[in-house]
């Protein structure tokens, strides 16, 4: 899979950086957020 680029405005990037664990990247943080949403069923669609 080819990497994709997303743009974050400076304010959002700074907010995310404020939540990072030592050595954690923004990409890793976003992946963790997506995993949490998937576990809660928020990205699941009925019939999919």
C-alpha positions as a Markdown table, in Angstrom:
| # | Residue | x | y | z |
|---|---|---|---|---|
| 1 | Unk | 0.0 | 0.0 | 0.0 |
| 2 | Unk | 1.3 | 3.4 | -0.9 |
| 3 | Unk | 1.5 | 6.0 | 1.9 |
| 4 | Unk | -1.1 | 8.8 | 1.7 |
| 5 | Unk | -0.5 | 12.4 | 2.8 |
| 6 | Unk | -3.0 | 14.3 | 4.9 |
| 7 | Unk | -2.8 | 17.9 | 5.9 |
| 8 | Unk | -3.5 | 19.1 | 9.4 |
| 9 | Unk | -3.8 | 22.8 | 10.3 |
| 10 | Unk | -1.2 | 24.0 | 12.8 |
| 11 | Unk | -3.7 | 24.2 | 15.6 |
| 12 | Unk | -4.8 | 20.6 | 15.2 |
| 13 | Unk | -1.3 | 19.3 | 14.9 |
| 14 | Unk | -0.3 | 21.1 | 18.1 |
| 15 | Unk | -3.3 | 19.6 | 19.9 |
| 16 | Unk | -2.4 | 16.1 | 18.8 |
| 17 | Unk | 1.3 | 16.7 | 19.7 |
| 18 | Unk | 0.1 | 17.6 | 23.2 |
| 19 | Unk | -1.3 | 14.1 | 23.6 |
| 20 | Unk | 1.6 | 12.0 | 22.2 |
| 21 | Unk | 3.4 | 9.5 | 24.3 |
| 22 | Unk | 7.2 | 9.7 | 24.4 |
| 23 | Unk | 8.5 | 8.7 | 20.9 |
| 24 | Unk | 5.0 | 8.3 | 19.5 |
| 25 | Unk | 4.3 | 9.8 | 16.1 |
| 26 | Unk | 1.2 | 11.6 | 14.9 |
| 27 | Unk | 0.6 | 8.7 | 12.5 |
| 28 | Unk | 0.7 | 6.2 | 15.4 |
| 29 | Unk | -1.6 | 8.4 | 17.4 |
| 30 | Unk | -4.2 | 8.7 | 14.6 |
| 31 | Unk | -4.0 | 4.9 | 14.0 |
| 32 | Unk | -4.8 | 4.4 | 17.7 |
| 33 | Unk | -7.8 | 6.7 | 17.5 |
| 34 | Unk | -9.1 | 4.9 | 14.4 |
| 35 | Unk | -8.7 | 1.5 | 16.2 |
| 36 | Unk | -10.7 | 2.9 | 19.2 |
| 37 | Unk | -13.5 | 4.1 | 16.9 |
| 38 | Unk | -13.6 | 0.7 | 15.1 |
| 39 | Unk | -13.8 | -1.1 | 18.4 |
| 40 | Unk | -16.8 | 1.1 | 19.4 |
| 41 | Unk | -18.5 | 0.3 | 16.1 |
| 42 | Unk | -18.5 | 3.9 | 15.0 |
| 43 | Unk | -17.0 | 3.1 | 11.6 |
| 44 | Unk | -19.1 | -0.1 | 11.1 |
| 45 | Unk | -22.0 | 0.2 | 8.7 |
| 46 | Unk | -25.0 | -2.2 | 8.7 |
| 47 | Unk | -24.9 | -4.6 | 5.8 |
| 48 | Unk | -21.3 | -4.0 | 5.1 |
